[in-house]
Amino acid sequence: MGVHVMQHEAHTEHVHHDAHHAHHAHHAGHAGGTGWATAAQATLHCLTGCAIGEVLGMVLGTAFGWGNLPTTLLAIALAFFFGYSLTLRGVLRAGVGFRTAFRVALAADTLSIAVMELIDNGVILVWPSARDAMLGDALFWVSLVISLVIAFVVTTPVNKWTIGRGKGHAVVHRYHH
């Protein structure tokens, strides 16, 4: 009888523990919001950093007279830099030390920026003559805007998925409250 009571207590404690985690996950989802609006906001945040980096990279690559590959690599590097910087700025404002804030930015943005850059640059790569368009050409700006819109549409579900699992921008939200 003692073993049965101990097994029942262990089972009850396990069920309570699981319910406790489910309860926190449920509330974390609603507090941080795992809905589409929250995912879209997180994606828009990444899009802002990516767009700044992309445009600055293209401007610098053009000014230096670089070809497509080095200019694209610079634009991607700057997209990551500015994407991380925007998150880093917000987390540092919450009073977190630089090292922790840097880790939070990496955890929050790496997948999102990587997907966004893959899609954005993939669209430009397959768009006839978009890679050769210059900053003064309408094709440059039209293809950039369309590629970023497509990247936003593809990256938003990725961010929804990561936030729903307590990852990605859900990590940042812990420091904003």
NORLIN-V357348 format. One record per pair of residues at least 12 apart in sequence whose ideal C-beta (glycine too) atoms are under 6 Angstrom apart, sorted by the first residue. I is the first residue (numbers start at 1). J is the second residue. D is the distance in Angstrom with one decimal. If there is no record, write none. Layout:
BEGIN
{{I/J/D} {I/J/D}}
END
This chain:
BEGIN
{{32/170/5.2} {32/173/4.3} {34/163/5.2} {34/164/4.0} {39/156/5.1} {39/159/4.4} {39/160/3.5} {40/156/5.4} {42/159/4.5} {42/169/3.8} {43/152/5.6} {43/155/5.0} {43/156/4.5} {43/159/5.0} {46/83/5.4} {46/112/4.5} {46/113/5.5} {46/116/5.7} {47/152/5.4} {49/82/4.0} {49/83/3.2} {49/86/4.8} {50/79/4.2} {50/83/5.8} {50/116/5.1} {51/148/6.0} {52/82/4.4} {53/78/3.4} {53/79/3.3} {53/82/4.3} {54/75/4.8} {54/79/5.5} {56/78/5.3} {57/74/4.3} {57/75/2.7} {57/78/4.5} {58/75/5.7} {61/74/5.4} {62/135/5.7} {68/131/5.2} {76/117/5.3} {79/117/5.6} {80/113/5.5} {83/109/5.1} {83/113/4.5} {84/105/4.6} {84/109/5.7} {87/105/4.2} {87/108/5.4} {87/109/5.4} {87/172/5.9} {88/101/5.4} {88/105/4.5} {91/104/5.0} {91/175/4.9} {94/175/4.3} {96/175/5.8} {104/171/5.5} {107/171/5.0} {108/168/5.7} {108/169/5.2} {108/171/5.0} {108/172/4.6} {112/155/5.8} {112/159/5.5} {115/155/4.8} {115/158/5.2} {116/151/4.5} {116/155/4.8} {119/150/5.9} {119/151/4.0} {119/154/4.8} {120/147/4.6} {120/148/5.8} {120/151/4.2} {123/147/3.7} {123/150/5.4} {124/143/5.9} {124/147/5.3} {127/143/5.2} {130/143/3.8}}
END
